[in-house]
Amino acid sequence: MGQGLWRVARNQQLQQDYGDQWDAGADGDPQDLGMEMGPAPGHAPPSPLAWASRRHPQHCQGADIYQLLRARRGKEQPGFIDLEMLPPELSITILSYLNATDLCLASCVWQDLGHDEYLWQGLCKSTWGHCSIYNRRLPSGFSYRRLYMQLDEGSLTFNANHQEGISYFMSRGILVDHPKELAKFIFCTRTLNWKMLRVYLDERRDVLDELVTLHNFSNQFLPNALRDFFRHIHAPEERGEYLETLITKFSHRFCACNPALVREVGLSPDAVYVLCYSLILLSIDLTSPHVKNKMSKREFIRNTRRAAQNISEDFVGHLYDNIYLIGHVAA
């Protein structure tokens, strides 16, 4: 349930284990408390937390939380500490480590804390990074908890039918039917099914254009940039018009983001287009178990430079090394 929650539980356990022993045996033999030496003459005995720190230094988080728990405990009660007894900031920080399911369960015990708008706003924006509704003036009575439920339901609907999913978002005012807004939503969301997303982008080329422009390939090596591109826009399983469209758009965007590389290496959108296809074919050749005779580095350089003669041999060789060491560009 999160590192912060574990720390609070561990400190409470220390307080119970050592605080009670000290209260019960402060006048007894120090050996009963695990003390090898008594206090120096004229000095007060060490606190229970000090002895706990000596015996278990890796578990102590400071006297402040110990004193807080000791003061808040009151009567001896077994079980976990009540979060409502802690300062609100600490309670919210502890609950912020929970996902939506665990937060709903926590709201059954701590209703006010579990329905805190700050927590649900964080869950919404961490899962769906951009929605049109985030930039609007929210009406009175607006609930991020209800918005999370709608976003989750809309994502499940999209994964079953992309048209119905987008219609669901628009009907509830979560998204507006504008290519840039839809592209930002797709770019910042990881809960959408990539197969449905591929079908949707194939139908909405205007959204695809805006989605490509959201990528920044500055100072990225070509194979790494292609991997990043295909992580957001999944490549089709077979070569066709849609794959050619994706590579064409990527080639122009890559050159636009790297004007210095274009001048130094002599790249152009057409040259990047050829290199991308070469990288895809090389990826299949090196990673497929059905290919017995793998393409050598010399063969790759020779074949690639036939199609892109102005690209240096060293640059093409580095492309081969990247695929050989890292793997498929569209995996």
N, C-alpha and C positions, 0 to 999 in steps of 0.2 A: 504493500500500500504506500510505497514511497519511502525514500531515505529519511525525510523529516519525521514521518510518523514513527519509524523504527527508533529514531533517536529519542523521541519523547517516551516511548514505551520502555526503552532501555534505562533511561534516567530514573523513571518511576520505579523500576525494579531495583536499581541501586539504592534508591532512597528507602525502599521497604527493607532490603536485605541488611543494610548497614546502619540506617537510622534507628531501627527498632533495637538492634543489638546494642547500640551505644546507649540508648535510653534505658535499657534493661540492665546493662552491665557496666555502667560508667564507674561504679564504685568497686567493681570486682577486679579480678586478676587480669592484667592486660593480655596475658597469654590466651585468655578465653576469646579475645577479640582478634587474635592473629597478630598481636603487637609483639615484636621481638624486644623492644626497648621502651622503657617508660619515658615520660617527658623530662626534659632537663629541669633542674631545680629552679624554682621561681617562674616557671612558664606553665601556662595553661595546657591541658591535654589537647592534642590535635582533634579537629572535627571529624565526624564519621566520614565525610566525603574525602578528607585528606587521606585517611587510611584506605578508603576504597580506591583512591587514585594510585596509591602505592602498589596495591595488589592487582588492580586491573586498569592500568593507565590508558590502555587503548580504547576503553569504553566511556571515559569521563568526558563530558562536553562542557564543563565549567560550573562554577558555583551558582551562577545566576538561575539557571533552569532548576537546579537542585533546590534552592531556597524557595523558588516559586512553587514547585510541586509540594514541598514540605508545608508551606504556608496554606496551600489550597486544599490539602488532603483532608484536614479535619479529622473525622472519625475514620477508623480503619475499615476500608471497604475493598474486597477483592475485585479483580477484573481491571479493565482498561480505564484510563482516566477519561472523565467527561470533558469533551472539547469545549462545552459551553462555560466551563470554569476557567478556561485560558483567555488571554487577551484576544479580541477578534482578529487582529492582524496575524497572530500565530496560528489560530484555528484555520483561517482562510488559506494561509501558506501550506498547512498540512494537507488540507483537502484539495489543493490545486494539483497535487500529484496523482489524483484519481482520474480514471476515464469516466465516460458518461454513465456506464452501467454501475460502477462502484459508487459514483456520486449519488445516483438515484437510491441505492441501498443505504448510503449514509444519511440521506434526507429522511429515511424512516426513523432514525434515531435522533438526529439533530435537524429538525425541520427547517428552522430559520437559516442555519448555515448551509444546508444542502440545496436551498433554493436561492442562494446568493447570486445576484446578477453578474457580479464580477467573474465568478467561476464559470458560469455558462457562456459568458461572452468569450472567455479565453478558449473554451472548448470549441465554440463555433469558428473562431478565426484561426485556430490551429489546424482544423480539419478542412475547412473551406476558406482559404485565405482571402478570397475576394468575392463579394456579392454586391449587387447594386444597392441593396437595402442598407448596407453599412454606411453609405455616404449620404443618406437622407436624414431629415429630421424625424426622429422616431416619435410616434404618437404616444399619448399618455396611456399607461397600462401595458406598454410593450414588454414582452418577456423574451429574453434570450433563451430561456429553457424551452419555451414553445417553438422558437425559431430553430433550435437545434433539432427538435423532433421533426419539423417540416423539412429541414435540409436532409436529414437522414432518410425520411420517407421519399423525398424527391430523388435522391441518389439511387435508392433501390428501384424506383420506378424507371429511371433512366437506364439502369442496367438490364431491365427487362424489355423496355421499348424506348428508344431514344427520343422519339417525337413526343410521346406522352410525358416523359420526364421533363423535357424543356417546357412543355405546356404547363406542367404542374408548377414549376418555379415561377413562370411568368404570371400565372393566375393568382398567385399569392403575393405578388409584388417583390419577390426575392431577386429576380433578374428582369432586365429590360431587353427587348428585342433589338439589340444593337450589336453589330459584329465585334466591336472592341470590348464591350462588356462581357459578351459570351466567351470571347477568347481569353480574357483575364480570369474568368471563372474556371475555365478548363485548365489553364496554365497553373493555377494555384490549388487545384483539387486533385487528390490522389485516390478518391473512392469510386471513380467512374470506371466502368468496365471498358477495357481498351478495344475490344471488338466492336461494341456499340459506338464507342467514340470514333473509331475509324470509319464506320459507316456514316456517322453524322457529319464528320469533316469532309468526306467525299461528296456529300450532298450540299454542304454549305461551304463553298470555296471562299466566300468572303470572310467567313470566320477563320478559315485556314490561313488566309493571307495575314490577318491580324495576329494570329497565333505565332506565325513564323517571325514577325517583327518583334515579338516579345523576347526572343532569344538574343543573347549577347555572346558572340563567339570571339570577342577580342582577345588576342594573345593566347588562343587555344590551338593546339596542334590539330591538324585536320581530322585524324581518326577519333580523337577525344571529343571534338566538336560534333562529329557525326553521331557518336554514341549518346551525347547529351540531347541531341535533336530527336533521336529515335526513342529516348526515354519518355519524352512528352508526346510525341506523335509516332505511334507504333507503325513500323513498316508492314506492308501487306505480305502475306505468305508467298505470293507468286508475283512474278514480274508482270507489269501491266501499265496502263496509262496513269493510274494513281501513283505508283512508285516513281514513274518518270516525273510526274508533277512535283512530288515531294523533293526529289533530288535537284530538280531545276530551281525550286524556291530556296532550297538550302544553299545551293551554289552561289546564287546572287546575294543572299544574306551573309554568307561567310566572307565573300570578297568585300562587301560593304563594311563589315566590322574590322577588317584587316587590310587597310589600304597600304600600309608599309610593307606587309608581306607580299602583296600583289606586285609592288614595284621591285622588291629585292629578288624574289624567286621567279617572277614572270607569270604569276597565276592570273587566270581570267575565269569568268563563270563557266565558259566551255571547258577549260582545262580542269577545273574543280569537278565538273560534272563527270568527266572521264575518270578522274581519280576516284571518285566515290563509287562508281560501278566496279572499278578494279579492286577497291577495298572490300566491297561486298562479296565479289567472286573469290577473292583470296581468303576471306573469313570462312566461307563455306568450304573451300578446299582444305584449309588447315584444321578445321574443327569437326568436319563430318567424318564419322567412322566408316562410311561407305567408300571414301576416297582412299585407295591404297597408296598410290604414288603422289605424295604431297609436292606441291610446287616449291621449287627452290627459290632462294633470294635472287639468284642470277636470272632465272626464268621470269620472275615477276618484273624485274627491272627492264629486261628486254621487251616483254610484251607491253608494259605500260608506256615505255618511251616510244614505241611505234605509234601509239595513239596521241601521246602528248610529248612531242619532240623537244619543246622548249623547256621542259622541266629537267632539272639537273639529276644526275644519277645518284648523288648522295641523298637528295631529298626523297627520291623514290625508295632508296634503301632504308631510310628511317621509317617510312610508311610500313614496309615489310616487317621491320623489327618490332614496331608497335603492335601489329596484329599477332605476331608470333608470341610476344610476351604477355600481352593483356587479353587478347581474345577477340571474339566476334564484335563487329561494330553495331549490329542490330539485334543482339541477343536480348 
